[in-house]
Amino acid sequence: MSKRADIYKTVVPDAFPENISLIFGGERLDFRRRSWEIDGERRGLRYGENPDQPAALYEAVDGGISVDGVRYKGAGCGLVSALGEEHMLQAGKHPGKINLTDVDNGINILQYLHKKPAALILKHNNPCGAAWSGAGLAPALSAAYWSDRIAAFGGAVVVNRPLTLEAAELIASTYFEVLAAPDYEEGCLGLVKKRKNLRILRMPALAELDKFADTPFLDIRTLSDGGLILQRGFMNSIRAVDDFQPAEAEKDGRTLVARRPTEAEGEDLLFAWAVEAGVTSNSVVFAKNGVTAGIGTGEQDRVGCVELTIHKARTKYKDALAFKECGKSLYEMEREAEKSPKARARLLDIGERCCVAKGGLEGTVLVSDGFFPFRDGVDLALAQGVTAIAQPGGSLRDWESIQAVNEASPPAAMVFTGRRSFRH
């Protein structure tokens, strides 16, 4: 293996102190640096976001802080930061910063999805596939995987129920970097440990995340000049379908009102809004039957985010058909079609079926982390067959968005969340 590749396996030494403290007014929160005994050697984080960045993980071990009478998470609340050797069933290439922050964002989302077995696959601190299912964990994990097989490669899998043998078989059949579950059914570990570089974590608290959802954390962001911005961490206030607000707006002395979602649409909007809590802004999430059909991340304009998410969804949909039916990726099929008439015909058929299904977006719901400043994004979504939309509301042109769903045939539903869920 080339020396260039070796840098991704090397643990970068760090000189960060063993203990740090945060003095917050008259209160104090003490932290201890995390390290683990692995292969006979005590090691901390492998490296930070890049292999040349030393990094350290700290757990709050004593004290606490309050702001305006609100107690923030502190000592005794550790999840990722409290990982010990007993939780690391297999260290793989040894965890780095990105591996743990992906698991942390999985927790951030799953704390609002505790009512059903749920599975997330994350890459670069964004979910690429998510699903929950009353039928069990394996169907949820399979649905999350097939919603974006391409991005799932090398991702972090986080689930909120003990891993089953059926789910373990899927994980063992492809390449993931991290697996975090509250526990593992008999025979599962033998399967997933065949992936020698897989970091396998047992985190019992993943089955009890509802206990953590109502206590805020202090979000501390460091500026490039060394300064700090403090904010209360985001907490999702939409926990039930009834928490959505009717979409209403005034225009020229009359009130425009959107259709309310059906029970099934409301359940999908609730699921998609929980996933949205972990997606980088500007973002939208398409979902159907408790599965993400398209996740748009980090775009500068909202209509552009909708456009790109539609494009992504169609690509992933065609890739899933190609892989299930031909055992090849979409890109392999496209290369083969350049030389083979038979492959060209197969690819054309896949493309036609994708168009009919509108990339799997027909019959989906859509959530947006911010309001729609114009109706263009709404119209784009409706053209894909979206039947219900949830968005914060609050735009001067809310009436345009409501008018758009009312003009759809049949009319689509729209509700407001009353708050946005930006994440930067």
Contacts in CASP RR format, 6 or more apart in sequence:
PFRMAT RR
TARGET T0000
AUTHOR 0000-0000-0000
METHOD contacts of the structure
MODEL  1
MSKRADIYKTVVPDAFPENISLIFGGERLDFRRRSWEIDGERRGLRYGEN
PDQPAALYEAVDGGISVDGVRYKGAGCGLVSALGEEHMLQAGKHPGKINL
TDVDNGINILQYLHKKPAALILKHNNPCGAAWSGAGLAPALSAAYWSDRI
AAFGGAVVVNRPLTLEAAELIASTYFEVLAAPDYEEGCLGLVKKRKNLRI
LRMPALAELDKFADTPFLDIRTLSDGGLILQRGFMNSIRAVDDFQPAEAE
KDGRTLVARRPTEAEGEDLLFAWAVEAGVTSNSVVFAKNGVTAGIGTGEQ
DRVGCVELTIHKARTKYKDALAFKECGKSLYEMEREAEKSPKARARLLDI
GERCCVAKGGLEGTVLVSDGFFPFRDGVDLALAQGVTAIAQPGGSLRDWE
SIQAVNEASPPAAMVFTGRRSFRH
7 51 0 8 1.000
7 52 0 8 1.000
8 51 0 8 1.000
8 93 0 8 1.000
9 93 0 8 1.000
10 46 0 8 1.000
10 47 0 8 1.000
10 51 0 8 1.000
11 43 0 8 1.000
11 44 0 8 1.000
11 46 0 8 1.000
11 47 0 8 1.000
11 94 0 8 1.000
12 46 0 8 1.000
12 47 0 8 1.000
12 48 0 8 1.000
12 51 0 8 1.000
12 52 0 8 1.000
12 53 0 8 1.000
12 54 0 8 1.000
12 55 0 8 1.000
13 54 0 8 1.000
14 44 0 8 1.000
14 45 0 8 1.000
14 54 0 8 1.000
14 55 0 8 1.000
14 56 0 8 1.000
15 54 0 8 1.000
16 33 0 8 1.000
16 54 0 8 1.000
16 55 0 8 1.000
16 56 0 8 1.000
17 33 0 8 1.000
18 32 0 8 1.000
18 33 0 8 1.000
19 30 0 8 1.000
19 31 0 8 1.000
19 32 0 8 1.000
19 33 0 8 1.000
20 30 0 8 1.000
20 31 0 8 1.000
20 33 0 8 1.000
20 58 0 8 1.000
21 28 0 8 1.000
21 29 0 8 1.000
21 30 0 8 1.000
21 31 0 8 1.000
22 28 0 8 1.000
22 29 0 8 1.000
22 30 0 8 1.000
22 31 0 8 1.000
22 65 0 8 1.000
24 64 0 8 1.000
24 65 0 8 1.000
27 63 0 8 1.000
27 64 0 8 1.000
27 65 0 8 1.000
27 66 0 8 1.000
28 63 0 8 1.000
28 64 0 8 1.000
29 60 0 8 1.000
29 62 0 8 1.000
29 63 0 8 1.000
29 64 0 8 1.000
29 65 0 8 1.000
29 74 0 8 1.000
29 75 0 8 1.000
30 60 0 8 1.000
30 61 0 8 1.000
30 62 0 8 1.000
30 63 0 8 1.000
30 75 0 8 1.000
31 58 0 8 1.000
31 59 0 8 1.000
31 60 0 8 1.000
31 61 0 8 1.000
32 58 0 8 1.000
32 59 0 8 1.000
32 61 0 8 1.000
33 44 0 8 1.000
33 56 0 8 1.000
33 57 0 8 1.000
33 58 0 8 1.000
34 44 0 8 1.000
34 45 0 8 1.000
34 56 0 8 1.000
34 57 0 8 1.000
34 58 0 8 1.000
34 59 0 8 1.000
34 81 0 8 1.000
34 83 0 8 1.000
34 84 0 8 1.000
35 42 0 8 1.000
35 43 0 8 1.000
35 44 0 8 1.000
36 42 0 8 1.000
36 43 0 8 1.000
36 44 0 8 1.000
36 83 0 8 1.000
36 84 0 8 1.000
36 85 0 8 1.000
36 88 0 8 1.000
36 91 0 8 1.000
37 85 0 8 1.000
38 85 0 8 1.000
38 88 0 8 1.000
38 91 0 8 1.000
38 94 0 8 1.000
39 91 0 8 1.000
43 94 0 8 1.000
44 56 0 8 1.000
44 57 0 8 1.000
45 55 0 8 1.000
45 56 0 8 1.000
45 57 0 8 1.000
45 95 0 8 1.000
45 96 0 8 1.000
45 97 0 8 1.000
45 100 0 8 1.000
46 93 0 8 1.000
46 94 0 8 1.000
46 95 0 8 1.000
46 96 0 8 1.000
47 53 0 8 1.000
47 54 0 8 1.000
47 55 0 8 1.000
47 96 0 8 1.000
47 97 0 8 1.000
48 54 0 8 1.000
48 55 0 8 1.000
48 96 0 8 1.000
48 97 0 8 1.000
48 98 0 8 1.000
49 55 0 8 1.000
49 97 0 8 1.000
49 98 0 8 1.000
53 97 0 8 1.000
55 96 0 8 1.000
55 97 0 8 1.000
57 80 0 8 1.000
57 81 0 8 1.000
57 97 0 8 1.000
57 100 0 8 1.000
58 81 0 8 1.000
59 78 0 8 1.000
59 81 0 8 1.000
59 82 0 8 1.000
60 73 0 8 1.000
60 74 0 8 1.000
60 75 0 8 1.000
60 76 0 8 1.000
60 77 0 8 1.000
60 78 0 8 1.000
60 81 0 8 1.000
61 75 0 8 1.000
61 76 0 8 1.000
62 75 0 8 1.000
63 74 0 8 1.000
63 75 0 8 1.000
64 71 0 8 1.000
64 72 0 8 1.000
64 74 0 8 1.000
64 75 0 8 1.000
65 71 0 8 1.000
65 72 0 8 1.000
65 74 0 8 1.000
65 218 0 8 1.000
66 72 0 8 1.000
67 218 0 8 1.000
67 232 0 8 1.000
70 216 0 8 1.000
70 232 0 8 1.000
71 215 0 8 1.000
72 215 0 8 1.000
72 216 0 8 1.000
72 217 0 8 1.000
72 218 0 8 1.000
72 232 0 8 1.000
73 212 0 8 1.000
73 215 0 8 1.000
73 216 0 8 1.000
73 217 0 8 1.000
73 218 0 8 1.000
74 217 0 8 1.000
76 82 0 8 1.000
77 212 0 8 1.000
77 215 0 8 1.000
77 217 0 8 1.000
79 104 0 8 1.000
79 107 0 8 1.000
79 203 0 8 1.000
79 205 0 8 1.000
79 212 0 8 1.000
80 100 0 8 1.000
80 103 0 8 1.000
80 104 0 8 1.000
80 107 0 8 1.000
83 100 0 8 1.000
83 201 0 8 1.000
83 203 0 8 1.000
86 202 0 8 1.000
87 201 0 8 1.000
87 202 0 8 1.000
87 203 0 8 1.000
88 95 0 8 1.000
88 199 0 8 1.000
88 200 0 8 1.000
88 201 0 8 1.000
89 184 0 8 1.000
89 189 0 8 1.000
89 193 0 8 1.000
89 200 0 8 1.000
89 201 0 8 1.000
89 202 0 8 1.000
90 192 0 8 1.000
90 193 0 8 1.000
90 196 0 8 1.000
90 198 0 8 1.000
90 199 0 8 1.000
90 200 0 8 1.000
91 199 0 8 1.000
92 196 0 8 1.000
92 197 0 8 1.000
92 198 0 8 1.000
92 199 0 8 1.000
92 200 0 8 1.000
93 197 0 8 1.000
93 199 0 8 1.000
94 199 0 8 1.000
95 178 0 8 1.000
95 199 0 8 1.000
98 124 0 8 1.000
98 125 0 8 1.000
99 156 0 8 1.000
99 177 0 8 1.000
99 178 0 8 1.000
99 199 0 8 1.000
101 125 0 8 1.000
102 122 0 8 1.000
102 123 0 8 1.000
102 124 0 8 1.000
102 125 0 8 1.000
102 155 0 8 1.000
102 156 0 8 1.000
102 158 0 8 1.000
102 178 0 8 1.000
103 122 0 8 1.000
103 156 0 8 1.000
103 158 0 8 1.000
103 178 0 8 1.000
103 180 0 8 1.000
103 201 0 8 1.000
103 203 0 8 1.000
105 122 0 8 1.000
105 125 0 8 1.000
105 126 0 8 1.000
105 127 0 8 1.000
105 278 0 8 1.000
106 120 0 8 1.000
106 122 0 8 1.000
106 127 0 8 1.000
106 156 0 8 1.000
106 158 0 8 1.000
106 278 0 8 1.000
107 158 0 8 1.000
107 206 0 8 1.000
107 209 0 8 1.000
107 212 0 8 1.000
108 277 0 8 1.000
108 278 0 8 1.000
109 120 0 8 1.000
109 127 0 8 1.000
109 130 0 8 1.000
109 274 0 8 1.000
109 275 0 8 1.000
109 277 0 8 1.000
109 278 0 8 1.000
110 118 0 8 1.000
110 120 0 8 1.000
110 158 0 8 1.000
110 159 0 8 1.000
110 160 0 8 1.000
110 206 0 8 1.000
110 209 0 8 1.000
111 209 0 8 1.000
111 210 0 8 1.000
111 212 0 8 1.000
111 213 0 8 1.000
112 213 0 8 1.000
112 236 0 8 1.000
112 239 0 8 1.000
112 274 0 8 1.000
112 277 0 8 1.000
113 132 0 8 1.000
113 160 0 8 1.000
113 271 0 8 1.000
113 274 0 8 1.000
114 160 0 8 1.000
114 208 0 8 1.000
114 209 0 8 1.000
114 210 0 8 1.000
114 213 0 8 1.000
115 132 0 8 1.000
116 132 0 8 1.000
116 133 0 8 1.000
116 134 0 8 1.000
116 136 0 8 1.000
116 140 0 8 1.000
117 132 0 8 1.000
117 133 0 8 1.000
117 134 0 8 1.000
117 136 0 8 1.000
117 137 0 8 1.000
117 140 0 8 1.000
117 159 0 8 1.000
117 160 0 8 1.000
117 161 0 8 1.000
118 130 0 8 1.000
118 131 0 8 1.000
118 132 0 8 1.000
118 133 0 8 1.000
118 140 0 8 1.000
118 159 0 8 1.000
118 160 0 8 1.000
118 161 0 8 1.000
119 130 0 8 1.000
119 131 0 8 1.000
119 132 0 8 1.000
119 137 0 8 1.000
119 140 0 8 1.000
119 141 0 8 1.000
119 143 0 8 1.000
119 144 0 8 1.000
119 157 0 8 1.000
119 158 0 8 1.000
119 159 0 8 1.000
119 160 0 8 1.000
119 167 0 8 1.000
120 127 0 8 1.000
120 129 0 8 1.000
120 130 0 8 1.000
120 144 0 8 1.000
120 157 0 8 1.000
120 158 0 8 1.000
120 159 0 8 1.000
120 275 0 8 1.000
121 127 0 8 1.000
121 128 0 8 1.000
121 129 0 8 1.000
121 130 0 8 1.000
121 144 0 8 1.000
121 145 0 8 1.000
121 148 0 8 1.000
121 151 0 8 1.000
121 152 0 8 1.000
121 155 0 8 1.000
121 156 0 8 1.000
121 157 0 8 1.000
121 176 0 8 1.000
122 128 0 8 1.000
122 155 0 8 1.000
122 156 0 8 1.000
122 158 0 8 1.000
123 151 0 8 1.000
123 152 0 8 1.000
123 154 0 8 1.000
123 155 0 8 1.000
123 156 0 8 1.000
125 280 0 8 1.000
126 278 0 8 1.000
126 279 0 8 1.000
126 280 0 8 1.000
126 295 0 8 1.000
126 297 0 8 1.000
127 275 0 8 1.000
127 278 0 8 1.000
127 279 0 8 1.000
127 292 0 8 1.000
127 295 0 8 1.000
128 147 0 8 1.000
128 148 0 8 1.000
128 151 0 8 1.000
128 152 0 8 1.000
128 155 0 8 1.000
128 295 0 8 1.000
129 144 0 8 1.000
129 145 0 8 1.000
129 147 0 8 1.000
129 148 0 8 1.000
129 151 0 8 1.000
129 152 0 8 1.000
129 292 0 8 1.000
129 295 0 8 1.000
130 144 0 8 1.000
130 147 0 8 1.000
130 271 0 8 1.000
130 275 0 8 1.000
130 291 0 8 1.000
130 292 0 8 1.000
130 295 0 8 1.000
131 139 0 8 1.000
131 140 0 8 1.000
131 141 0 8 1.000
131 143 0 8 1.000
131 144 0 8 1.000
131 147 0 8 1.000
131 290 0 8 1.000
131 291 0 8 1.000
131 292 0 8 1.000
132 140 0 8 1.000
132 271 0 8 1.000
132 290 0 8 1.000
133 139 0 8 1.000
133 140 0 8 1.000
133 143 0 8 1.000
133 290 0 8 1.000
134 140 0 8 1.000
136 161 0 8 1.000
136 164 0 8 1.000
137 159 0 8 1.000
137 161 0 8 1.000
137 162 0 8 1.000
137 163 0 8 1.000
137 164 0 8 1.000
137 167 0 8 1.000
138 164 0 8 1.000
138 166 0 8 1.000
138 167 0 8 1.000
138 170 0 8 1.000
140 159 0 8 1.000
141 157 0 8 1.000
141 159 0 8 1.000
141 167 0 8 1.000
141 170 0 8 1.000
141 171 0 8 1.000
142 167 0 8 1.000
142 170 0 8 1.000
143 290 0 8 1.000
143 291 0 8 1.000
144 152 0 8 1.000
144 291 0 8 1.000
144 292 0 8 1.000
145 152 0 8 1.000
145 170 0 8 1.000
145 174 0 8 1.000
146 320 0 8 1.000
146 324 0 8 1.000
147 291 0 8 1.000
147 292 0 8 1.000
147 293 0 8 1.000
147 294 0 8 1.000
147 316 0 8 1.000
148 292 0 8 1.000
148 294 0 8 1.000
148 295 0 8 1.000
148 312 0 8 1.000
148 316 0 8 1.000
149 316 0 8 1.000
149 319 0 8 1.000
149 320 0 8 1.000
149 323 0 8 1.000
150 315 0 8 1.000
150 316 0 8 1.000
150 319 0 8 1.000
150 329 0 8 1.000
150 330 0 8 1.000
151 316 0 8 1.000
152 174 0 8 1.000
152 176 0 8 1.000
153 174 0 8 1.000
153 175 0 8 1.000
154 175 0 8 1.000
154 176 0 8 1.000
154 177 0 8 1.000
155 176 0 8 1.000
155 177 0 8 1.000
155 178 0 8 1.000
156 176 0 8 1.000
156 177 0 8 1.000
156 178 0 8 1.000
156 179 0 8 1.000
156 180 0 8 1.000
157 171 0 8 1.000
157 176 0 8 1.000
157 178 0 8 1.000
157 179 0 8 1.000
157 180 0 8 1.000
158 178 0 8 1.000
158 180 0 8 1.000
158 181 0 8 1.000
158 206 0 8 1.000
159 167 0 8 1.000
159 180 0 8 1.000
159 181 0 8 1.000
159 182 0 8 1.000
159 206 0 8 1.000
160 182 0 8 1.000
160 206 0 8 1.000
160 207 0 8 1.000
160 209 0 8 1.000
161 181 0 8 1.000
161 182 0 8 1.000
161 207 0 8 1.000
162 181 0 8 1.000
162 182 0 8 1.000
162 183 0 8 1.000
162 184 0 8 1.000
162 185 0 8 1.000
162 207 0 8 1.000
163 171 0 8 1.000
163 179 0 8 1.000
163 181 0 8 1.000
163 183 0 8 1.000
163 184 0 8 1.000
163 185 0 8 1.000
163 188 0 8 1.000
163 192 0 8 1.000
164 185 0 8 1.000
164 188 0 8 1.000
165 185 0 8 1.000
165 187 0 8 1.000
165 188 0 8 1.000
165 191 0 8 1.000
167 188 0 8 1.000
168 184 0 8 1.000
168 185 0 8 1.000
168 187 0 8 1.000
168 188 0 8 1.000
168 190 0 8 1.000
168 191 0 8 1.000
168 192 0 8 1.000
169 191 0 8 1.000
171 179 0 8 1.000
171 191 0 8 1.000
171 192 0 8 1.000
171 195 0 8 1.000
171 198 0 8 1.000
172 191 0 8 1.000
172 192 0 8 1.000
172 194 0 8 1.000
172 195 0 8 1.000
175 195 0 8 1.000
176 195 0 8 1.000
176 198 0 8 1.000
177 197 0 8 1.000
177 198 0 8 1.000
177 199 0 8 1.000
178 198 0 8 1.000
178 199 0 8 1.000
178 201 0 8 1.000
179 192 0 8 1.000
179 198 0 8 1.000
179 199 0 8 1.000
179 200 0 8 1.000
179 201 0 8 1.000
180 201 0 8 1.000
180 203 0 8 1.000
180 206 0 8 1.000
181 201 0 8 1.000
181 202 0 8 1.000
181 203 0 8 1.000
181 206 0 8 1.000
182 202 0 8 1.000
182 203 0 8 1.000
182 204 0 8 1.000
182 205 0 8 1.000
182 206 0 8 1.000
182 207 0 8 1.000
182 208 0 8 1.000
183 202 0 8 1.000
183 204 0 8 1.000
183 207 0 8 1.000
184 192 0 8 1.000
184 202 0 8 1.000
189 200 0 8 1.000
192 198 0 8 1.000
192 200 0 8 1.000
193 200 0 8 1.000
205 212 0 8 1.000
213 235 0 8 1.000
213 236 0 8 1.000
214 235 0 8 1.000
216 232 0 8 1.000
216 233 0 8 1.000
216 235 0 8 1.000
217 233 0 8 1.000
218 230 0 8 1.000
218 232 0 8 1.000
218 233 0 8 1.000
219 230 0 8 1.000
219 231 0 8 1.000
219 232 0 8 1.000
219 233 0 8 1.000
219 234 0 8 1.000
220 228 0 8 1.000
220 229 0 8 1.000
220 230 0 8 1.000
221 228 0 8 1.000
221 229 0 8 1.000
221 230 0 8 1.000
221 231 0 8 1.000
222 228 0 8 1.000
223 229 0 8 1.000
234 277 0 8 1.000
234 421 0 8 1.000
234 423 0 8 1.000
236 273 0 8 1.000
236 274 0 8 1.000
236 277 0 8 1.000
236 421 0 8 1.000
237 243 0 8 1.000
237 417 0 8 1.000
237 419 0 8 1.000
238 244 0 8 1.000
238 270 0 8 1.000
238 273 0 8 1.000
238 274 0 8 1.000
238 417 0 8 1.000
240 270 0 8 1.000
241 261 0 8 1.000
241 263 0 8 1.000
241 266 0 8 1.000
241 267 0 8 1.000
241 269 0 8 1.000
241 270 0 8 1.000
244 261 0 8 1.000
244 266 0 8 1.000
244 269 0 8 1.000
244 270 0 8 1.000
244 390 0 8 1.000
244 415 0 8 1.000
244 416 0 8 1.000
244 417 0 8 1.000
245 415 0 8 1.000
245 416 0 8 1.000
245 417 0 8 1.000
245 418 0 8 1.000
246 257 0 8 1.000
246 258 0 8 1.000
246 260 0 8 1.000
246 415 0 8 1.000
246 416 0 8 1.000
247 257 0 8 1.000
247 258 0 8 1.000
247 393 0 8 1.000
247 398 0 8 1.000
247 401 0 8 1.000
247 402 0 8 1.000
247 405 0 8 1.000
247 414 0 8 1.000
247 415 0 8 1.000
247 416 0 8 1.000
248 255 0 8 1.000
248 256 0 8 1.000
248 257 0 8 1.000
248 258 0 8 1.000
248 402 0 8 1.000
249 255 0 8 1.000
249 256 0 8 1.000
249 398 0 8 1.000
249 399 0 8 1.000
249 402 0 8 1.000
250 256 0 8 1.000
250 399 0 8 1.000
251 399 0 8 1.000
251 403 0 8 1.000
256 399 0 8 1.000
256 402 0 8 1.000
256 403 0 8 1.000
256 406 0 8 1.000
257 402 0 8 1.000
258 402 0 8 1.000
258 405 0 8 1.000
258 406 0 8 1.000
258 411 0 8 1.000
258 412 0 8 1.000
258 413 0 8 1.000
258 414 0 8 1.000
258 415 0 8 1.000
259 405 0 8 1.000
259 406 0 8 1.000
259 411 0 8 1.000
259 412 0 8 1.000
259 413 0 8 1.000
259 414 0 8 1.000
260 413 0 8 1.000
260 415 0 8 1.000
261 269 0 8 1.000
261 365 0 8 1.000
261 388 0 8 1.000
261 413 0 8 1.000
261 415 0 8 1.000
262 388 0 8 1.000
262 413 0 8 1.000
264 289 0 8 1.000
265 365 0 8 1.000
265 387 0 8 1.000
265 388 0 8 1.000
265 413 0 8 1.000
266 365 0 8 1.000
266 388 0 8 1.000
267 290 0 8 1.000
268 287 0 8 1.000
268 288 0 8 1.000
268 289 0 8 1.000
268 290 0 8 1.000
268 364 0 8 1.000
268 365 0 8 1.000
268 388 0 8 1.000
269 287 0 8 1.000
269 365 0 8 1.000
269 367 0 8 1.000
269 388 0 8 1.000
269 390 0 8 1.000
269 415 0 8 1.000
271 287 0 8 1.000
271 290 0 8 1.000
272 285 0 8 1.000
272 286 0 8 1.000
272 287 0 8 1.000
272 292 0 8 1.000
272 365 0 8 1.000
272 366 0 8 1.000
272 367 0 8 1.000
272 390 0 8 1.000
273 285 0 8 1.000
273 367 0 8 1.000
273 390 0 8 1.000
273 417 0 8 1.000
273 421 0 8 1.000
275 285 0 8 1.000
275 287 0 8 1.000
275 292 0 8 1.000
275 295 0 8 1.000
276 283 0 8 1.000
276 285 0 8 1.000
276 367 0 8 1.000
276 368 0 8 1.000
276 369 0 8 1.000
276 421 0 8 1.000
277 421 0 8 1.000
277 423 0 8 1.000
278 421 0 8 1.000
278 423 0 8 1.000
279 285 0 8 1.000
279 295 0 8 1.000
279 296 0 8 1.000
279 297 0 8 1.000
279 298 0 8 1.000
279 369 0 8 1.000
279 423 0 8 1.000
280 297 0 8 1.000
280 298 0 8 1.000
280 423 0 8 1.000
280 424 0 8 1.000
281 298 0 8 1.000
281 369 0 8 1.000
281 370 0 8 1.000
281 422 0 8 1.000
281 423 0 8 1.000
281 424 0 8 1.000
282 298 0 8 1.000
282 299 0 8 1.000
282 300 0 8 1.000
282 301 0 8 1.000
282 302 0 8 1.000
282 305 0 8 1.000
282 369 0 8 1.000
282 370 0 8 1.000
283 295 0 8 1.000
283 296 0 8 1.000
283 297 0 8 1.000
283 298 0 8 1.000
283 299 0 8 1.000
283 305 0 8 1.000
283 368 0 8 1.000
283 369 0 8 1.000
283 423 0 8 1.000
284 295 0 8 1.000
284 296 0 8 1.000
284 302 0 8 1.000
284 305 0 8 1.000
284 306 0 8 1.000
284 309 0 8 1.000
284 366 0 8 1.000
284 367 0 8 1.000
284 368 0 8 1.000
284 369 0 8 1.000
284 381 0 8 1.000
285 292 0 8 1.000
285 294 0 8 1.000
285 295 0 8 1.000
285 296 0 8 1.000
285 366 0 8 1.000
285 367 0 8 1.000
286 292 0 8 1.000
286 293 0 8 1.000
286 294 0 8 1.000
286 295 0 8 1.000
286 309 0 8 1.000
286 313 0 8 1.000
286 361 0 8 1.000
286 364 0 8 1.000
286 365 0 8 1.000
286 366 0 8 1.000
286 381 0 8 1.000
286 384 0 8 1.000
286 386 0 8 1.000
287 293 0 8 1.000
287 294 0 8 1.000
287 364 0 8 1.000
287 365 0 8 1.000
287 366 0 8 1.000
287 367 0 8 1.000
288 360 0 8 1.000
288 363 0 8 1.000
288 364 0 8 1.000
288 365 0 8 1.000
293 313 0 8 1.000
293 359 0 8 1.000
293 360 0 8 1.000
293 361 0 8 1.000
293 364 0 8 1.000
294 309 0 8 1.000
294 312 0 8 1.000
294 313 0 8 1.000
294 316 0 8 1.000
294 361 0 8 1.000
295 309 0 8 1.000
295 312 0 8 1.000
296 305 0 8 1.000
296 308 0 8 1.000
296 309 0 8 1.000
296 312 0 8 1.000
298 305 0 8 1.000
299 305 0 8 1.000
299 308 0 8 1.000
302 368 0 8 1.000
302 370 0 8 1.000
302 372 0 8 1.000
302 373 0 8 1.000
302 377 0 8 1.000
303 374 0 8 1.000
303 376 0 8 1.000
303 377 0 8 1.000
303 380 0 8 1.000
304 377 0 8 1.000
306 366 0 8 1.000
306 377 0 8 1.000
306 380 0 8 1.000
306 381 0 8 1.000
307 380 0 8 1.000
310 361 0 8 1.000
310 380 0 8 1.000
310 384 0 8 1.000
313 359 0 8 1.000
313 360 0 8 1.000
313 361 0 8 1.000
314 354 0 8 1.000
314 358 0 8 1.000
314 359 0 8 1.000
315 330 0 8 1.000
317 354 0 8 1.000
317 357 0 8 1.000
317 359 0 8 1.000
317 360 0 8 1.000
318 330 0 8 1.000
318 350 0 8 1.000
318 351 0 8 1.000
318 354 0 8 1.000
318 359 0 8 1.000
319 329 0 8 1.000
319 330 0 8 1.000
319 331 0 8 1.000
321 350 0 8 1.000
321 353 0 8 1.000
321 354 0 8 1.000
322 328 0 8 1.000
322 329 0 8 1.000
322 330 0 8 1.000
322 332 0 8 1.000
322 333 0 8 1.000
322 347 0 8 1.000
322 350 0 8 1.000
323 329 0 8 1.000
323 330 0 8 1.000
325 346 0 8 1.000
325 350 0 8 1.000
326 333 0 8 1.000
326 346 0 8 1.000
328 336 0 8 1.000
333 343 0 8 1.000
333 346 0 8 1.000
333 347 0 8 1.000
333 350 0 8 1.000
334 347 0 8 1.000
336 343 0 8 1.000
337 343 0 8 1.000
337 344 0 8 1.000
337 346 0 8 1.000
337 347 0 8 1.000
338 344 0 8 1.000
354 360 0 8 1.000
358 384 0 8 1.000
358 385 0 8 1.000
359 384 0 8 1.000
361 384 0 8 1.000
361 385 0 8 1.000
361 386 0 8 1.000
362 384 0 8 1.000
362 385 0 8 1.000
363 385 0 8 1.000
363 386 0 8 1.000
363 387 0 8 1.000
364 384 0 8 1.000
364 385 0 8 1.000
364 386 0 8 1.000
364 387 0 8 1.000
365 386 0 8 1.000
365 387 0 8 1.000
365 388 0 8 1.000
365 389 0 8 1.000
365 390 0 8 1.000
366 381 0 8 1.000
366 386 0 8 1.000
366 388 0 8 1.000
366 389 0 8 1.000
366 390 0 8 1.000
367 389 0 8 1.000
367 390 0 8 1.000
367 391 0 8 1.000
368 389 0 8 1.000
368 390 0 8 1.000
368 391 0 8 1.000
368 392 0 8 1.000
369 392 0 8 1.000
369 420 0 8 1.000
369 421 0 8 1.000
369 422 0 8 1.000
369 423 0 8 1.000
370 391 0 8 1.000
370 392 0 8 1.000
370 393 0 8 1.000
370 420 0 8 1.000
370 421 0 8 1.000
370 422 0 8 1.000
371 391 0 8 1.000
371 392 0 8 1.000
371 393 0 8 1.000
371 394 0 8 1.000
371 395 0 8 1.000
371 398 0 8 1.000
371 401 0 8 1.000
371 420 0 8 1.000
372 378 0 8 1.000
372 391 0 8 1.000
372 393 0 8 1.000
372 395 0 8 1.000
372 397 0 8 1.000
372 400 0 8 1.000
372 401 0 8 1.000
373 395 0 8 1.000
373 397 0 8 1.000
374 397 0 8 1.000
374 400 0 8 1.000
375 397 0 8 1.000
375 400 0 8 1.000
375 401 0 8 1.000
375 403 0 8 1.000
375 404 0 8 1.000
378 389 0 8 1.000
378 400 0 8 1.000
378 401 0 8 1.000
378 404 0 8 1.000
378 405 0 8 1.000
379 404 0 8 1.000
381 389 0 8 1.000
382 404 0 8 1.000
382 405 0 8 1.000
382 408 0 8 1.000
382 412 0 8 1.000
386 412 0 8 1.000
387 412 0 8 1.000
387 413 0 8 1.000
388 412 0 8 1.000
388 413 0 8 1.000
388 414 0 8 1.000
388 415 0 8 1.000
389 401 0 8 1.000
389 405 0 8 1.000
389 412 0 8 1.000
389 413 0 8 1.000
389 414 0 8 1.000
389 415 0 8 1.000
390 414 0 8 1.000
390 415 0 8 1.000
390 416 0 8 1.000
390 417 0 8 1.000
391 401 0 8 1.000
391 414 0 8 1.000
391 416 0 8 1.000
391 417 0 8 1.000
392 416 0 8 1.000
392 417 0 8 1.000
392 418 0 8 1.000
392 419 0 8 1.000
392 420 0 8 1.000
392 421 0 8 1.000
393 401 0 8 1.000
393 416 0 8 1.000
393 417 0 8 1.000
393 418 0 8 1.000
394 416 0 8 1.000
394 418 0 8 1.000
395 401 0 8 1.000
401 414 0 8 1.000
402 414 0 8 1.000
405 411 0 8 1.000
405 412 0 8 1.000
405 413 0 8 1.000
405 414 0 8 1.000
END
